Amino acid sequence: TPHGPSTVVDGFPVDVALHPALDVVYVTSASRSVRALLVLDRMTHAVLQTVEREGAFRGLAVKPDGARVYAV
């Protein structure tokens, strides 16, 4: 059972990473039709940005200072 509210995203969520200073969370999603990096607002759960690509992302990391997000 989830501890808090859930957010439904397209595709199949694979990786999740929190920004160290901002109230955003990064989610990679992969399925046959959806391959994307999503940026969600942690408070409202709204999708703020979607970065699509042909291949699936296989890893996700945020620099400790929050300056960069790496999605491979």
Secondary structure, DSSP 4 states (H G I P E B T S, - for coil): --SS-----SS-EEEEEE-SSSSEEEEEEE-SS-EEEEEEETTT--EEEEEE-SSPP--EEE-TTSS-EEE-
